[in-house]
Amino acid sequence: MKKVKLSLKQEIVCITGATAGFGKATAEACAKEGAKLIVCGRRSERLTALTRVLSKHTDVHALTLDVRDKKAIHAALENLPKPFRNITALVNNAGLALGIKPAHQASLEQWEQMVDTNIKGLMYMTHAILPGMVKRGRGYILNIGSMAANYPYPGGNAYGGTKAFVKQFSLNLRADLLGTPVRVTCIEPGLAETEFSLVRLGDKKQAAEIYKGTEPLVAKDVAEAVLFCLTRPPHVNINTMEIMPVCQAFSPLAINRNVK
């Protein structure tokens, strides 16, 4: 009989955006399962604090890293300590949303930052790590997308576009990797209470209003979904996983009724 769940004790999991939200919760969940961890983030103080906590459970290597910096990514990966070099799972979590203005009023600089982080950063990490996985015949690319890839909403413009890329890129990776044991999953959360809205809006009060009167997803919910995927038997690939809280559902299509 096949195992229902795989152990992570032999895995080396690299997580981007590990200093907050989904990334931090995923690192904590994987550490408790015994996986070796490479935690990446821009905020060195948070990274140091996280590493201190995770080290109680497993071996951890911290990389102060901005995924938008292609040269820094390659330098960091080339200089990994020997016990961390053969990465078996990459969780592309680093990403952000900025602004909610309609497209004709939006900041081009914010659009560019979302593209550079959500798209190019994810590509840089994948391109740097995936060839080794294929060569060794073992690996998992797990991309954190968003429900915004599937359902447009006012103010979602560039952010939704970047997450649509994440979904399609994930599916195309699967097509390219047919014949190899490397797996790919795109997880697409809906309403989730993390630092996401604070970063997007830049205002604590506005961010709090987003979740008022709701019971949204929390970082641990998404981390448990990641863990579920990582521990499936090797012949199982979960292509996409869309997750919403019960308080969120679908709305009718918008109609502008210009009644005179």
VOBA-1610 file (N, C-alpha, C; in pm, whole numbers, padded with zeros to 5 digits, always signed):
BEGIN
Met+00084-00120+00000Met+00000+00000+00000Met+00088+00126+00000Lys+00051+00224-00082Lys+00128+00349-00089Lys+00104+00436+00033Lys+00210+00508+00071Lys+00196+00600+00183Lys+00100+00712+00146Val+00018+00752+00243Val-00075+00862+00221Val-00003+00995+00232Lys+00099+00998+00318Lys+00169+01122+00344Lys+00319+01099+00345Leu+00394+01188+00281Leu+00539+01179+00279Leu+00598+01258+00395Ser+00711+01212+00442Ser+00785+01286+00544Ser+00866+01396+00477Leu+00882+01508+00546Leu+00964+01618+00493Leu+01106+01616+00551Lys+01139+01514+00628Lys+01269+01512+00697Lys+01388+01504+00603Gln+01366+01458+00481Gln+01475+01451+00384Gln+01469+01566+00282Glu+01379+01661+00306Glu+01359+01769+00209Glu+01438+01895+00246Ile+01478+01968+00143Ile+01539+02100+00160Ile+01446+02200+00092Val+01378+02280+00171Val+01273+02369+00121Val+01321+02512+00123Cys+01318+02577+00007Cys+01354+02718-00006Cys+01227+02801-00016Ile+01213+02900+00072Ile+01091+02981+00078Ile+01127+03128+00061Thr+01069+03194-00038Thr+01091+03337-00056Thr+00983+03415+00019Gly+01015+03540+00055Gly+00919+03620+00131Gly+00886+03555+00264Ala+00990+03502+00331Ala+00968+03419+00451Ala+00953+03499+00579Thr+00967+03630+00573Thr+00967+03708+00697Thr+00828+03751+00744Ala+00724+03719+00668Ala+00589+03760+00709Ala+00485+03674+00638Gly+00363+03680+00688Gly+00248+03622+00619Gly+00261+03475+00584Phe+00219+03442+00461Phe+00219+03304+00416Phe+00359+03241+00424Gly+00462+03318+00388Gly+00597+03264+00386Gly+00645+03225+00525Lys+00622+03311+00621Lys+00662+03283+00760Lys+00587+03162+00814Ala+00457+03159+00792Ala+00376+03047+00842Ala+00417+02916+00774Thr+00451+02922+00646Thr+00496+02803+00575Thr+00629+02754+00630Ala+00720+02846+00657Ala+00849+02809+00715Ala+00830+02741+00850Glu+00741+02795+00932Glu+00715+02738+01064Glu+00654+02597+01051Ala+00562+02581+00957Ala+00498+02450+00938Ala+00597+02346+00888Cys+00681+02383+00793Cys+00780+02290+00738Cys+00887+02256+00841Ala+00925+02354+00923Ala+01026+02329+01027Ala+00976+02225+01126Lys+00850+02234+01165Lys+00795+02138+01261Lys+00788+01998+01203Glu+00786+01988+01068Glu+00786+01858+01002Glu+00927+01807+00977Gly+01028+01888+01014Gly+01166+01842+01006Gly+01240+01872+00877Ala+01181+01951+00788Ala+01249+01986+00663Ala+01363+02083+00691Lys+01474+02068+00620Lys+01577+02172+00623Lys+01524+02292+00547Leu+01557+02412+00593Leu+01498+02531+00534Leu+01601+02633+00488Ile+01573+02692+00372Ile+01642+02812+00327Ile+01536+02921+00326Val+01547+03016+00417Val+01447+03122+00427Val+01503+03250+00367Cys+01428+03309+00275Cys+01474+03428+00203Cys+01382+03546+00234Gly+01442+03663+00250Gly+01363+03783+00274Gly+01450+03907+00268Arg+01387+04022+00251Arg+01461+04148+00241Arg+01495+04207+00377Arg+01414+04176+00479Arg+01429+04239+00610Arg+01516+04153+00701Ser+01642+04190+00709Ser+01741+04106+00779Ser+01710+04086+00927Glu+01656+04188+00994Glu+01625+04175+01136Glu+01516+04070+01158Arg+01413+04074+01075Arg+01306+03974+01085Arg+01359+03835+01051Leu+01448+03829+00953Leu+01504+03702+00909Leu+01586+03639+01021Thr+01661+03721+01091Thr+01742+03672+01204Thr+01653+03617+01314Ala+01547+03692+01346Ala+01453+03648+01451Ala+01383+03518+01412Leu+01343+03508+01285Leu+01276+03387+01237Leu+01370+03267+01243Thr+01493+03287+01199Thr+01591+03179+01199Thr+01614+03126+01340Arg+01617+03216+01436Arg+01639+03177+01575Arg+01527+03083+01622Val+01403+03113+01584Val+01289+03031+01624Val+01289+02898+01550Leu+01311+02902+01419Leu+01306+02781+01338Leu+01417+02683+01374Ser+01530+02736+01414Ser+01646+02652+01446Ser+01621+02559+01564Lys+01517+02585+01641Lys+01480+02496+01750Lys+01426+02364+01698His+01380+02366+01572His+01316+02247+01514His+01400+02180+01406Thr+01483+02257+01335Thr+01551+02202+01218Thr+01672+02286+01181Asp+01744+02243+01077Asp+01858+02320+01025Asp+01805+02429+00932Val+01856+02550+00950Val+01807+02665+00875Val+01923+02746+00820His+01909+02791+00695His+02004+02885+00637His+01925+03007+00590Ala+01965+03124+00634Ala+01894+03248+00600Ala+01965+03322+00488Leu+01887+03374+00394Leu+01940+03455+00284Leu+01869+03590+00282Thr+01942+03696+00314Thr+01885+03830+00297Thr+01888+03859+00148Leu+01770+03861+00087Leu+01763+03858-00059Leu+01639+03929-00110Asp+01658+04008-00214Asp+01548+04070-00287Asp+01533+03992-00417Val+01419+03927-00437Val+01402+03842-00554Val+01405+03919-00686Arg+01400+04051-00679Arg+01410+04131-00801Arg+01554+04141-00851Asp+01649+04100-00767Asp+01791+04113-00798Asp+01844+03980-00852Lys+01848+03968-00983Lys+01888+03843-01049Lys+02031+03801-01013Lys+02122+03896-01012Lys+02262+03864-00982Lys+02278+03818-00838Ala+02206+03882-00747Ala+02215+03846-00605Ala+02160+03705-00583Ile+02055+03668-00655Ile+01998+03534-00644Ile+02102+03429-00681His+02166+03447-00796His+02264+03348-00842His+02384+03342-00748Ala+02429+03457-00700Ala+02542+03458-00607Ala+02508+03384-00478Ala+02387+03410-00427Ala+02345+03346-00301Ala+02333+03195-00317Leu+02273+03151-00427Leu+02253+03007-00448Leu+02384+02935-00476Glu+02475+03001-00545Glu+02605+02939-00574Glu+02690+02923-00449Asn+02662+03003-00347Asn+02742+02999-00224Asn+02668+02936-00106Leu+02566+02858-00136Leu+02496+02788-00029Leu+02589+02687+00039Pro+02579+02671+00170Pro+02655+02565+00237Pro+02617+02429+00178Lys+02710+02338+00175Lys+02690+02208+00111Lys+02562+02136+00155Pro+02526+02136+00285Pro+02405+02063+00326Pro+02275+02121+00270Phe+02281+02243+00213Phe+02159+02308+00164Phe+02154+02319+00011Arg+02253+02266-00058Arg+02264+02292-00202Arg+02159+02222-00288Asn+02123+02101-00254Asn+02031+02025-00340Asn+01885+02051-00299Ile+01839+02169-00335Ile+01703+02211-00298Ile+01600+02118-00360Thr+01508+02068-00278Thr+01406+01976-00328Thr+01269+02042-00344Ala+01249+02157-00282Ala+01121+02228-00297Ala+01145+02378-00292Leu+01085+02448-00386Leu+01090+02594-00390Leu+00950+02648-00373Val+00928+02728-00269Val+00800+02794-00248Val+00817+02940-00288Asn+00768+02974-00406Asn+00774+03112-00456Asn+00660+03191-00393Asn+00689+03249-00278Asn+00586+03321-00204Asn+00601+03472-00214Ala+00723+03522-00234Ala+00746+03667-00235Ala+00655+03736-00338Gly+00585+03837-00294Gly+00495+03909-00384Gly+00422+04017-00308Leu+00356+04103-00381Leu+00284+04213-00316Leu+00182+04275-00411Ala+00089+04349-00350Ala-00004+04434-00425Ala+00017+04576-00378Leu+00008+04670-00469Leu+00025+04811-00435Leu-00087+04893-00499Gly-00163+04961-00416Gly-00264+05052-00468Gly-00394+04986-00511Ile-00501+05067-00511Ile-00633+05017-00555Ile-00699+05115-00652Lys-00621+05208-00705Lys-00678+05306-00797Lys-00710+05241-00931Pro-00809+05293-01005Pro-00836+05240-01139Pro-00716+05263-01229Ala-00710+05186-01335Ala-00591+05184-01421Ala-00550+05322-01470His-00647+05406-01504His-00614+05537-01561His-00561+05635-01457Gln-00568+05596-01329Gln-00515+05682-01222Gln-00400+05615-01146Ala-00370+05492-01180Ala-00272+05413-01105Ala-00129+05461-01128Ser-00043+05427-01035Ser+00099+05463-01043Ser+00173+05362-01130Leu+00240+05410-01234Leu+00318+05321-01319Leu+00432+05257-01240Glu+00490+05332-01147Glu+00599+05278-01064Glu+00550+05160-00980Gln+00428+05170-00929Gln+00373+05058-00852Gln+00347+04938-00942Trp+00297+04963-01061Trp+00278+04853-01157Trp+00410+04782-01182Glu+00515+04862-01205Glu+00646+04804-01235Glu+00700+04724-01117Gln+00677+04772-00995Gln+00725+04699-00878Gln+00653+04566-00863Met+00523+04563-00891Met+00449+04437-00885Met+00497+04340-00992Val+00522+04388-01112Val+00573+04302-01218Val+00712+04249-01182Asp+00798+04337-01131Asp+00934+04298-01097Asp+00938+04194-00986Thr+00847+04204-00891Thr+00845+04111-00777Thr+00764+03986-00809Asn+00638+04005-00847Asn+00545+03893-00862Asn+00574+03806-00983Ile+00627+03868-01088Ile+00655+03792-01211Ile+00804+03764-01226Lys+00884+03870-01238Lys+01025+03850-01268Lys+01099+03782-01153Gly+01067+03820-01029Gly+01132+03756-00914Gly+01103+03607-00910Leu+00977+03571-00936Leu+00938+03430-00939Leu+01011+03356-01052Met+01023+03420-01167Met+01096+03358-01279Met+01243+03341-01246Tyr+01304+03443-01186Tyr+01447+03435-01153Tyr+01475+03317-01061Met+01393+03304-00956Met+01414+03194-00860Met+01393+03058-00926Thr+01286+03048-01004Thr+01255+02921-01070Thr+01365+02883-01169His+01409+02979-01248His+01510+02952-01351His+01643+02911-01288Ala+01671+02964-01170Ala+01797+02933-01103Ala+01795+02795-01038Ile+01679+02751-00989Ile+01672+02629-00909Ile+01619+02508-00986Leu+01529+02529-01081Leu+01463+02418-01151Leu+01559+02324-01224Pro+01662+02373-01295Pro+01750+02279-01367Pro+01814+02174-01275Gly+01850+02213-01155Gly+01908+02118-01060Gly+01809+02011-01019Met+01683+02050-01003Met+01580+01954-00969Met+01564+01849-01080Val+01559+01897-01203Val+01543+01806-01317Val+01664+01712-01326Lys+01782+01766-01309Lys+01906+01688-01318Lys+01910+01578-01212Arg+01866+01612-01090Arg+01868+01514-00980Arg+01746+01424-00980Gly+01645+01456-01063Gly+01525+01375-01070Gly+01438+01384-00946Arg+01434+01505-00889Arg+01355+01523-00766Arg+01329+01671-00743Gly+01203+01708-00721Gly+01178+01849-00695Gly+01032+01888-00698Tyr+01003+02006-00642Tyr+00867+02058-00636Tyr+00875+02210-00643Ile+00806+02269-00739Ile+00790+02414-00748Ile+00648+02447-00703Leu+00637+02526-00597Leu+00505+02561-00546Leu+00492+02713-00546Asn+00406+02763-00631Asn+00390+02908-00650Asn+00265+02958-00578Ile+00281+03067-00504Ile+00166+03129-00437Ile+00105+03232-00531Gly-00010+03199-00584Gly-00081+03289-00673Gly-00187+03366-00597Ser-00303+03383-00660Ser-00413+03456-00596Ser-00542+03430-00671Met-00651+03437-00599Met-00782+03431-00662Met-00799+03543-00764Ala-00719+03650-00748Ala-00724+03763-00842Ala-00682+03723-00982Ala-00619+03607-00997Ala-00584+03556-01129Ala-00708+03514-01207Asn-00814+03479-01135Asn-00932+03420-01197Asn-01053+03512-01201Tyr-01059+03608-01106Tyr-01176+03693-01094Tyr-01132+03838-01088Pro-01156+03917-01193Pro-01116+04058-01191Pro-01202+04139-01096Tyr-01145+04246-01045Tyr-01220+04337-00958Tyr-01164+04478-00975Pro-01243+04580-00949Pro-01195+04718-00965Pro-01071+04744-00881Gly-00970+04801-00942Gly-00846+04830-00873Gly-00746+04716-00874Gly-00788+04602-00930Gly-00699+04485-00932Gly-00601+04485-01048Asn-00626+04570-01145Asn-00553+04580-01272Asn-00420+04504-01282Ala-00308+04567-01248Ala-00177+04505-01267Ala-00154+04388-01172Tyr-00204+04399-01049Tyr-00187+04289-00954Tyr-00251+04161-01006Gly-00378+04173-01048Gly-00446+04056-01103Gly-00374+04001-01225Gly-00320+04091-01306Gly-00244+04048-01424Gly-00120+03969-01386Thr-00051+04014-01281Thr+00070+03941-01241Thr+00035+03803-01187Lys-00076+03792-01116Lys-00113+03662-01061Lys-00169+03569-01168Ala-00229+03626-01273Ala-00269+03543-01387Ala-00146+03484-01453Phe-00038+03562-01458Phe+00088+03509-01509Phe+00136+03392-01424Val+00130+03409-01292Val+00178+03303-01202Val+00104+03173-01228Lys-00028+03183-01248Lys-00107+03062-01274Lys-00068+02998-01407Gln-00063+03077-01513Gln-00034+03020-01644Gln+00110+02970-01653Phe+00201+03040-01590Phe+00340+02996-01586Phe+00351+02861-01515Ser+00276+02846-01406Ser+00277+02719-01332Ser+00226+02605-01420Leu+00117+02629-01491Leu+00061+02525-01579Leu+00157+02492-01693Asn+00222+02593-01747Asn+00317+02569-01856Asn+00442+02496-01806Leu+00482+02521-01683Leu+00592+02445-01625Leu+00557+02296-01621Arg+00434+02268-01580Arg+00390+02127-01577Arg+00400+02064-01715Ala+00359+02139-01816Ala+00367+02087-01952Ala+00512+02058-01992Asp+00602+02150-01957Asp+00743+02132-01990Asp+00807+02018-01913Leu+00759+01992-01792Leu+00822+01894-01704Leu+00763+01754-01717Leu+00670+01737-01811Leu+00616+01603-01834Leu+00730+01507-01868Gly+00732+01393-01801Gly+00841+01298-01821Gly+00948+01307-01713Thr+00937+01409-01628Thr+01025+01421-01512Thr+00940+01403-01387Pro+01002+01375-01272Pro+00925+01362-01148Pro+00903+01495-01076Val+00943+01607-01139Val+00930+01738-01074Val+00784+01784-01081Arg+00731+01823-00967Arg+00591+01862-00956Arg+00577+02014-00947Val+00459+02063-00986Val+00431+02208-00982Val+00288+02230-00935Thr+00273+02324-00842Thr+00140+02360-00792Thr+00128+02511-00782Cys+00011+02563-00813Cys-00019+02704-00789Cys-00133+02712-00687Ile-00106+02773-00572Ile-00207+02790-00468Ile-00262+02932-00477Glu-00396+02945-00480Glu-00461+03073-00505Glu-00554+03110-00389Pro-00503+03183-00290Pro-00587+03223-00177Pro-00681+03338-00214Gly-00792+03343-00144Gly-00883+03456-00152Gly-00855+03551-00037Leu-00960+03604+00025Leu-00946+03700+00133Leu-00866+03641+00248Ala-00753+03701+00278Ala-00665+03650+00383Ala-00607+03767+00463Glu-00612+03756+00593Glu-00563+03864+00679Glu-00416+03843+00714Thr-00331+03917+00646Thr-00187+03920+00673Thr-00146+04067+00662Glu-00018+04092+00634Glu+00026+04230+00611Glu-00008+04277+00469Phe-00069+04191+00391Phe-00097+04218+00250Phe-00168+04352+00229Ser-00280+04372+00300Ser-00358+04495+00279Ser-00287+04618+00334Leu-00210+04600+00440Leu-00133+04712+00495Leu-00029+04759+00394Val+00039+04664+00331Val+00138+04698+00227Val+00068+04764+00109Arg-00046+04710+00073Arg-00118+04760-00045Arg-00172+04902-00024Leu-00227+04927+00094Leu-00292+05055+00120Leu-00204+05155+00193Gly-00106+05105+00268Gly-00016+05193+00341Gly-00080+05261+00460Asp-00194+05207+00507Asp-00266+05269+00618Asp-00331+05160+00703Lys-00298+05155+00834Lys-00348+05050+00922Lys-00500+05051+00933Lys-00557+05169+00944Lys-00702+05180+00960Lys-00775+05129+00835Gln-00727+05171+00718Gln-00787+05124+00593Gln-00773+04973+00578Ala-00656+04923+00614Ala-00631+04779+00603Ala-00725+04701+00694Ala-00746+04751+00816Ala-00834+04683+00911Ala-00978+04678+00860Glu-01021+04782+00788Glu-01157+04787+00734Glu-01184+04674+00635Ile-01081+04630+00565Ile-01096+04522+00467Ile-01153+04397+00532Tyr-01112+04372+00656Tyr-01148+04247+00723Tyr-01260+04263+00826Lys-01311+04385+00840Lys-01414+04413+00940Lys-01539+04329+00913Gly-01586+04260+01016Gly-01708+04180+01005Gly-01692+04051+00928Thr-01568+04009+00902Thr-01542+03886+00827Thr-01461+03788+00911Glu-01455+03665+00865Glu-01361+03567+00920Glu-01275+03518+00804Pro-01171+03594+00771Pro-01090+03564+00653Pro-00995+03446+00677Leu-00930+03403+00571Leu-00820+03309+00586Leu-00710+03376+00667Val-00627+03295+00731Val-00507+03346+00797Val-00388+03273+00737Ala-00269+03322+00768Ala-00147+03267+00707Ala-00135+03117+00730Lys-00175+03071+00846Lys-00163+02928+00879Lys-00247+02843+00785Asp-00363+02893+00742Asp-00448+02818+00650Asp-00375+02788+00520Val-00307+02888+00469Val-00235+02872+00342Val-00111+02784+00364Ala-00045+02801+00477Ala+00072+02718+00508Ala+00033+02570+00514Glu-00083+02541+00571Glu-00128+02402+00579Glu-00161+02346+00441Ala-00208+02433+00351Ala-00232+02389+00214Ala-00101+02356+00144Val+00001+02439+00167Val+00134+02412+00112Val+00186+02279+00164Leu+00173+02259+00294Leu+00220+02136+00357Leu+00147+02014+00301Phe+00017+02028+00279Phe-00060+01919+00222Phe-00004+01879+00086Cys+00023+01978+00001Cys+00077+01950-00132Cys+00213+01883-00124Leu+00300+01936-00040Leu+00436+01884-00029Leu+00441+01740+00021Thr+00340+01699+00093Thr+00342+01565+00152Thr+00257+01463+00077Arg+00211+01498-00043Arg+00139+01398-00123Arg+00239+01296-00178Pro+00192+01173-00208Pro+00279+01073-00269Pro+00339+01124-00400Pro+00457+01077-00440Pro+00529+01132-00556Pro+00453+01126-00688His+00354+01037-00701His+00281+01026-00827His+00164+01124-00835Val+00142+01202-00728Val+00028+01295-00724Val+00075+01438-00748Asn+00015+01506-00845Asn+00042+01648-00868Asn-00087+01726-00857Ile-00088+01824-00769Ile-00203+01915-00756Ile-00173+02037-00842Asn-00246+02053-00951Asn-00216+02160-01046Asn-00243+02298-00986Thr-00365+02319-00940Thr-00402+02446-00877Thr-00491+02417-00757Met-00483+02505-00659Met-00569+02494-00541Met-00620+02633-00508Glu-00748+02656-00530Glu-00809+02785-00499Glu-00879+02776-00364Ile-00846+02869-00273Ile-00897+02864-00136Ile-00963+02997-00100Met-01085+02989-00051Met-01155+03109-00005Met-01212+03084+00134Pro-01226+03188+00215Pro-01298+03171+00341Pro-01447+03158+00313Val-01519+03100+00408Val-01662+03080+00390Val-01735+03213+00373Cys-01680+03319+00432Cys-01746+03450+00424Cys-01733+03515+00287Gln-01658+03453+00197Gln-01637+03511+00064Gln-01696+03418-00042Ala-01758+03476-00143Ala-01813+03396-00252Ala-01810+03480-00379Phe-01893+03445-00477Phe-01892+03511-00608Phe-02008+03609-00619Ser-01987+03714-00696Ser-02090+03817-00713Ser-02142+03815-00856Pro-02259+03873-00879Pro-02307+03888-01017Pro-02212+03978-01096Leu-02210+03962-01227Leu-02130+04050-01310Leu-02180+04193-01299Ala-02088+04286-01296Ala-02124+04428-01280Ala-02192+04480-01407Ile-02293+04563-01387Ile-02365+04625-01499Ile-02381+04773-01470Asn-02345+04856-01566Asn-02367+04999-01553Asn-02502+05033-01614Arg-02597+05069-01532Arg-02732+05098-01581Arg-02745+05250-01598Asn-02724+05294-01717Asn-02732+05437-01748Asn-02876+05471-01787Val-02962+05467-01686Val-03106+05489-01711Val-03134+05640-01717Lys-03205+05680-01822Lys-03238+05822-01838Lys-03387+05844-01824
//
